[in-house]
């Protein structure tokens, strides 16, 4: 039948792991590509910076040569314009010197270094790279050697600046003559020669830096690229192996669950979002009379509406489909291959894609014709058994008069004979026979009365004649009917409130107590005891318990003794006659009053039977103390 939707099995979707693997591969590829690009950019930046230093060396050398020529020209022309040209040209190496000194300070003055390189007429785009190279690779031996040549060249530049200032001062003071000029020109020529040699060395070092930087960049890029690709290949191989293992696992899981499904069902089916059957497994053709090819593309909802065996199941199933919930065990009728009527059950579950869009239903079907026929046969057999049982009960109930009338005659006439009501002409032996006949008749009448009472209850012919009766009246009547039964067994009556008023059929309730006490006496050995206790319970109900110290009943036999004619065989019970109707009749009479009968027993320790009546049976309960009587 249709069932509410249950929580789906927890766990990731089968497509999630492959997607996660693909995302990881793409992410790693992009990471490797980013590292390769960064490495390439760093290599290009290093080469460009090395190239920029070569340019710096060229500008430095050219400006130094121009400054020396400007001083020579100024010495002959003494024109201020030539001195201004000197100061302009010498500013280029002086700017590079200021940048180098700014980078050797602690802490490094990056702003002064950048300003110095700008005065050195370096390209603005190269300045940051030059500063990074001098800072980050100050430990690199080729760069250390180039920096040392640069520093020494700066010393000659400073000396040249000093010669220019002396020349300018001499001309300004009018103390400049040919001898002074010749000496100055000799010094300038010497400084220029020394500066040229140092510049050549600096140029060679810068070239070596450029070549080594280019080689380092290329090797670093190649090595890092190889490492990254090796790592990428290894990771890709690992992911591919994991994917292959996952695929094998999924295939094994699919085969396993397919085997389970094939064992648990006879056919599979799928229905699209428009409720059209799009697939049925071939097994359906071995069960149902369906021409090949016609089991596809028909209305699944219409099939359920027309074939459902139970209207309630049909409505619940259609509602589940409308609400896109699972359904289970919907029984359908069909025509079997042999032309007979068959029955099958279908179960389905809604199918959604990864985005939650409804795709339809998929499910299984099973042939339950044998089970349905068996259930129908059992139902018919039960109905026939119930009818036979009712007929039996009706028969026994209707035979009440026919069975009791002959017994009354037997009892009456045997009593007349035994009592010699018409004189003493009857021999004593016949009187003994009459007394035996009378006792047997009484016993037989008791059995017939129990059978007839139980049958009338089962047939629904027993009506309660209710009235309000005090408990003490019921107890007195019970004692009177018991007579001298159980004369070898002590009877204890423990009642907290004998005056409690009960609304019930007192004759039938007394019969309950007599049956329970008779059983207790019957199965309690001489010297034992039977206790009857009664009272109002805390919840307002009324309970009476008969407890004995007899042979007891095994737990496995408790249900048996509560069934009609149920008797438990034992060495003690075989010595007592009975039909086994005492407890079942008491239970039926208690239930007729709306109450219950509970049985507790331990072998060789005794039995306790409790009859409980509902609270509405208690009319008046006024505590008057405890009234206990003991009868031996």
CORBEL-V317410 format. One record per backbone hydrogen bond with DSSP energy under -1.0 kcal/mol. CO is the residue of the C=O (numbers start at 1). NH is the residue of the N-H. E is the energy in kcal/mol with one decimal. If there is no record, write none. Layout:
# CORBEL-V317410
co=[CO & CO]
nh=[NH & NH]
e=[E & E]
This chain:
# CORBEL-V317410
co=[1 & 13 & 15 & 16 & 17 & 18 & 19 & 20 & 21 & 22 & 23 & 24 & 25 & 26 & 27 & 28 & 29 & 30 & 31 & 32 & 33 & 34 & 35 & 36 & 37 & 38 & 39 & 40 & 41 & 42 & 43 & 44 & 45 & 46 & 47 & 48 & 49 & 50 & 51 & 52 & 53 & 54 & 55 & 56 & 57 & 58 & 59 & 60 & 61 & 62 & 63 & 64 & 65 & 66 & 67 & 68 & 69 & 70 & 71 & 72 & 73 & 74 & 79 & 80 & 81 & 82 & 83 & 84 & 85 & 86 & 89 & 90 & 91 & 92 & 93 & 94 & 95 & 96 & 97 & 98 & 99 & 102 & 108 & 109 & 110 & 111 & 112 & 113 & 114 & 115 & 116 & 117 & 118 & 123 & 126 & 127 & 128 & 129 & 130 & 131 & 132 & 133 & 137 & 140 & 141 & 142 & 143 & 144 & 145 & 146 & 147 & 148 & 149 & 150 & 151 & 152 & 153 & 154 & 155 & 156 & 157 & 158 & 159 & 160 & 161 & 162 & 163 & 164 & 165 & 166 & 167 & 168 & 169 & 170 & 177 & 178 & 179 & 180 & 181 & 182 & 183 & 184 & 185 & 186 & 187 & 188 & 189 & 190 & 191 & 192 & 193 & 194 & 195 & 196 & 197 & 198 & 199 & 200 & 201 & 202 & 203 & 204 & 205 & 206 & 207 & 208 & 209 & 210 & 211 & 212 & 213 & 214 & 215 & 216 & 217 & 218 & 219 & 220 & 221 & 222 & 223 & 224 & 225 & 226 & 227 & 228 & 229 & 230 & 231 & 232 & 233 & 234 & 235 & 236 & 237 & 238 & 239 & 240 & 241 & 242 & 243 & 244 & 245 & 246 & 247 & 248 & 249 & 250 & 251 & 252 & 253 & 254 & 255 & 256 & 257 & 258 & 259 & 260 & 261 & 267 & 268 & 269 & 270 & 270 & 271 & 272 & 275 & 276 & 277 & 279 & 281 & 282 & 283 & 284 & 288 & 291 & 298 & 299 & 300 & 301 & 302 & 303 & 304 & 307 & 310 & 311 & 312 & 313 & 314 & 315 & 316 & 317 & 318 & 319 & 320 & 327 & 330 & 331 & 332 & 334 & 335 & 336 & 340 & 342 & 343 & 344 & 345 & 346 & 347 & 348 & 349 & 351 & 353 & 357 & 360 & 361 & 362 & 363 & 364 & 365 & 365 & 366 & 368 & 369 & 370 & 371 & 372 & 373 & 374 & 375 & 376 & 377 & 378 & 379 & 380 & 381 & 382 & 383 & 384 & 385 & 386 & 387 & 388 & 389 & 390 & 391 & 392 & 393 & 394 & 395 & 397 & 399 & 400 & 401 & 404 & 405 & 406 & 407 & 408 & 409 & 410 & 411 & 412 & 413 & 414 & 415 & 416 & 417 & 420 & 427 & 428 & 429 & 430 & 431 & 432 & 433 & 434 & 435 & 436 & 437 & 438 & 439 & 440 & 441 & 442 & 443 & 444 & 445 & 446 & 447 & 448 & 449 & 450 & 451 & 452 & 453 & 454 & 455 & 456 & 457 & 467 & 469 & 470 & 471 & 472 & 473 & 474 & 475 & 476 & 477 & 478 & 479 & 482 & 486 & 488 & 490 & 491 & 492 & 493 & 494 & 495 & 497 & 498 & 500 & 501 & 501 & 502 & 504 & 504 & 505 & 506 & 507 & 508 & 509 & 510 & 511 & 512 & 513 & 514 & 515 & 516 & 517 & 518 & 519 & 521 & 523 & 525 & 528 & 529 & 530 & 531 & 532 & 533 & 534 & 535 & 537 & 541 & 542 & 543 & 544 & 545 & 546 & 547 & 551 & 554 & 555 & 557 & 560 & 563 & 570 & 572 & 573 & 581 & 582 & 583 & 584 & 585 & 586 & 587 & 588 & 589 & 590 & 591 & 596 & 598 & 600 & 602 & 602 & 606 & 607 & 608 & 609 & 610 & 611 & 612 & 613 & 614 & 615 & 617 & 620 & 627 & 629 & 631]
nh=[328 & 16 & 19 & 20 & 21 & 22 & 23 & 24 & 25 & 26 & 27 & 28 & 29 & 30 & 31 & 32 & 33 & 34 & 35 & 36 & 37 & 38 & 39 & 40 & 41 & 42 & 43 & 44 & 45 & 46 & 47 & 48 & 49 & 50 & 51 & 52 & 53 & 54 & 55 & 56 & 57 & 58 & 59 & 60 & 61 & 62 & 63 & 64 & 65 & 66 & 67 & 68 & 69 & 70 & 71 & 72 & 73 & 74 & 75 & 76 & 77 & 78 & 83 & 84 & 85 & 86 & 87 & 88 & 89 & 90 & 92 & 94 & 95 & 96 & 97 & 98 & 99 & 100 & 101 & 102 & 103 & 109 & 110 & 113 & 114 & 115 & 116 & 117 & 118 & 119 & 120 & 122 & 121 & 126 & 130 & 131 & 132 & 133 & 134 & 135 & 136 & 137 & 140 & 144 & 145 & 146 & 147 & 148 & 149 & 150 & 151 & 152 & 153 & 154 & 155 & 156 & 157 & 158 & 159 & 160 & 161 & 162 & 163 & 164 & 165 & 166 & 167 & 168 & 169 & 170 & 171 & 172 & 173 & 175 & 181 & 182 & 183 & 184 & 185 & 186 & 187 & 188 & 189 & 190 & 191 & 192 & 193 & 194 & 195 & 196 & 197 & 198 & 199 & 200 & 201 & 202 & 203 & 204 & 205 & 206 & 207 & 208 & 209 & 210 & 211 & 212 & 213 & 214 & 215 & 216 & 217 & 218 & 219 & 220 & 221 & 222 & 223 & 224 & 225 & 226 & 227 & 228 & 229 & 230 & 231 & 232 & 233 & 234 & 235 & 236 & 237 & 238 & 239 & 240 & 241 & 242 & 243 & 244 & 245 & 246 & 247 & 248 & 249 & 250 & 251 & 252 & 253 & 254 & 255 & 256 & 257 & 258 & 259 & 260 & 261 & 262 & 263 & 264 & 265 & 365 & 281 & 363 & 278 & 279 & 361 & 275 & 300 & 272 & 297 & 270 & 284 & 285 & 286 & 288 & 290 & 294 & 277 & 303 & 304 & 305 & 306 & 307 & 308 & 333 & 314 & 315 & 316 & 317 & 318 & 319 & 320 & 321 & 322 & 323 & 325 & 348 & 346 & 309 & 344 & 342 & 289 & 339 & 336 & 334 & 368 & 332 & 366 & 330 & 364 & 327 & 362 & 359 & 356 & 353 & 351 & 271 & 349 & 269 & 347 & 266 & 267 & 345 & 372 & 373 & 374 & 375 & 376 & 377 & 378 & 379 & 380 & 381 & 382 & 383 & 384 & 385 & 386 & 387 & 388 & 389 & 390 & 391 & 392 & 393 & 394 & 395 & 396 & 397 & 398 & 399 & 400 & 403 & 404 & 405 & 408 & 409 & 410 & 411 & 412 & 413 & 414 & 415 & 416 & 417 & 418 & 419 & 421 & 420 & 423 & 431 & 432 & 433 & 434 & 435 & 436 & 437 & 438 & 439 & 440 & 441 & 442 & 443 & 444 & 445 & 446 & 447 & 448 & 449 & 450 & 451 & 452 & 453 & 454 & 455 & 456 & 457 & 458 & 459 & 461 & 460 & 504 & 502 & 474 & 475 & 476 & 477 & 478 & 479 & 480 & 481 & 482 & 483 & 485 & 489 & 527 & 530 & 631 & 532 & 629 & 534 & 627 & 500 & 472 & 471 & 619 & 620 & 469 & 467 & 506 & 509 & 510 & 511 & 512 & 513 & 514 & 515 & 516 & 517 & 518 & 519 & 520 & 521 & 522 & 523 & 524 & 551 & 528 & 490 & 549 & 492 & 547 & 494 & 545 & 496 & 543 & 540 & 537 & 613 & 535 & 611 & 533 & 609 & 531 & 604 & 557 & 558 & 561 & 563 & 566 & 574 & 575 & 576 & 585 & 586 & 587 & 588 & 589 & 590 & 591 & 592 & 593 & 595 & 594 & 612 & 610 & 608 & 605 & 606 & 602 & 548 & 600 & 546 & 598 & 544 & 596 & 542 & 617 & 618 & 503 & 501 & 495 & 493 & 491]
e=[-1.0 & -1.9 & -1.8 & -2.7 & -2.4 & -2.6 & -2.8 & -2.2 & -2.3 & -2.6 & -2.6 & -2.5 & -2.7 & -2.7 & -2.2 & -3.0 & -2.7 & -2.6 & -2.6 & -2.7 & -2.8 & -2.8 & -2.7 & -2.7 & -3.0 & -2.7 & -2.6 & -2.8 & -2.8 & -2.5 & -2.5 & -2.9 & -2.4 & -2.4 & -2.7 & -2.5 & -2.2 & -1.7 & -1.9 & -2.6 & -2.6 & -1.9 & -2.8 & -3.0 & -2.6 & -2.6 & -2.7 & -2.2 & -2.4 & -2.6 & -2.3 & -2.0 & -2.2 & -2.2 & -1.9 & -2.0 & -2.6 & -2.3 & -2.3 & -1.2 & -2.9 & -2.5 & -1.3 & -2.6 & -2.1 & -1.9 & -2.4 & -2.3 & -2.5 & -3.0 & -1.2 & -1.7 & -2.3 & -1.9 & -2.3 & -2.2 & -2.0 & -2.2 & -2.5 & -2.2 & -1.5 & -2.0 & -1.0 & -2.0 & -2.5 & -2.4 & -2.5 & -2.3 & -1.9 & -2.0 & -1.5 & -2.0 & -1.7 & -1.6 & -2.2 & -2.4 & -2.4 & -2.4 & -2.4 & -1.9 & -3.1 & -2.0 & -1.7 & -2.6 & -2.6 & -2.1 & -2.4 & -2.0 & -2.1 & -2.1 & -2.4 & -2.1 & -2.3 & -2.1 & -1.2 & -1.3 & -2.0 & -2.5 & -2.0 & -2.4 & -2.1 & -2.2 & -2.1 & -2.0 & -2.0 & -2.2 & -2.4 & -2.2 & -2.4 & -2.5 & -2.3 & -2.0 & -1.9 & -1.7 & -2.3 & -2.6 & -2.0 & -2.5 & -2.9 & -1.9 & -2.0 & -2.8 & -2.6 & -2.3 & -3.0 & -2.7 & -2.0 & -2.6 & -3.0 & -2.2 & -2.4 & -2.3 & -2.5 & -2.5 & -2.1 & -2.7 & -2.8 & -2.3 & -2.6 & -2.7 & -2.3 & -2.4 & -2.7 & -2.5 & -2.7 & -3.0 & -2.8 & -2.4 & -2.5 & -3.2 & -2.7 & -2.4 & -2.9 & -2.8 & -2.6 & -2.9 & -3.3 & -3.0 & -2.5 & -2.6 & -2.7 & -3.1 & -2.7 & -2.5 & -2.8 & -2.9 & -2.9 & -2.8 & -2.9 & -2.9 & -2.9 & -2.6 & -3.0 & -2.8 & -2.8 & -2.8 & -3.0 & -2.7 & -2.8 & -2.8 & -2.7 & -2.5 & -2.5 & -3.0 & -2.6 & -2.7 & -2.9 & -2.8 & -2.6 & -2.7 & -2.7 & -2.2 & -2.5 & -2.4 & -2.7 & -2.7 & -2.2 & -2.5 & -1.5 & -2.5 & -2.0 & -2.5 & -2.3 & -1.4 & -2.6 & -2.0 & -2.9 & -2.4 & -3.8 & -2.0 & -1.8 & -1.7 & -1.3 & -2.7 & -1.7 & -2.1 & -3.1 & -1.7 & -2.0 & -2.4 & -2.2 & -2.2 & -1.9 & -2.7 & -2.7 & -2.5 & -2.3 & -2.6 & -2.5 & -2.1 & -2.1 & -2.4 & -2.3 & -2.1 & -3.0 & -2.1 & -2.0 & -2.6 & -2.4 & -3.3 & -2.5 & -1.7 & -3.0 & -2.3 & -2.1 & -3.7 & -2.3 & -2.3 & -1.8 & -2.1 & -1.8 & -3.4 & -2.0 & -2.2 & -3.1 & -3.6 & -2.3 & -2.1 & -2.3 & -3.0 & -1.9 & -2.4 & -3.0 & -2.9 & -2.5 & -2.8 & -2.5 & -2.5 & -2.7 & -2.6 & -2.4 & -2.8 & -2.8 & -2.4 & -2.4 & -2.7 & -3.2 & -2.4 & -2.7 & -2.9 & -2.7 & -2.7 & -2.7 & -2.8 & -3.0 & -2.7 & -2.9 & -2.5 & -2.4 & -1.5 & -1.1 & -2.6 & -2.1 & -2.3 & -2.5 & -1.9 & -2.4 & -3.0 & -2.7 & -2.8 & -2.3 & -1.8 & -2.0 & -2.5 & -2.6 & -1.9 & -1.7 & -1.1 & -1.5 & -1.7 & -2.1 & -2.1 & -2.8 & -2.5 & -2.5 & -2.8 & -2.6 & -2.6 & -2.6 & -2.5 & -2.5 & -2.5 & -3.0 & -2.9 & -2.3 & -2.2 & -2.8 & -2.9 & -2.3 & -2.7 & -3.1 & -2.8 & -2.6 & -2.5 & -2.5 & -2.0 & -2.4 & -2.4 & -2.7 & -1.0 & -2.2 & -2.7 & -1.4 & -2.4 & -2.2 & -2.3 & -2.0 & -2.2 & -2.2 & -2.3 & -1.7 & -1.3 & -2.0 & -1.6 & -2.6 & -3.1 & -3.1 & -3.1 & -1.9 & -1.5 & -1.8 & -1.5 & -1.9 & -2.4 & -2.4 & -1.2 & -3.1 & -2.0 & -1.1 & -2.4 & -2.6 & -1.6 & -1.7 & -2.1 & -2.8 & -2.5 & -2.4 & -2.8 & -2.8 & -2.2 & -2.1 & -2.9 & -2.6 & -2.1 & -1.1 & -2.0 & -2.0 & -2.1 & -1.2 & -2.9 & -3.0 & -3.1 & -3.4 & -1.2 & -2.4 & -2.1 & -3.5 & -3.4 & -1.9 & -2.8 & -2.6 & -2.4 & -3.3 & -3.5 & -1.6 & -1.1 & -2.1 & -1.5 & -2.0 & -1.9 & -1.1 & -1.6 & -2.4 & -2.2 & -2.7 & -2.5 & -2.6 & -2.3 & -2.4 & -1.9 & -1.0 & -2.8 & -1.6 & -2.3 & -2.7 & -3.4 & -2.2 & -1.6 & -2.4 & -2.7 & -2.7 & -2.6 & -2.8 & -2.4 & -2.0 & -2.2 & -1.9 & -1.8 & -2.7 & -2.2 & -1.1 & -2.7 & -2.6]
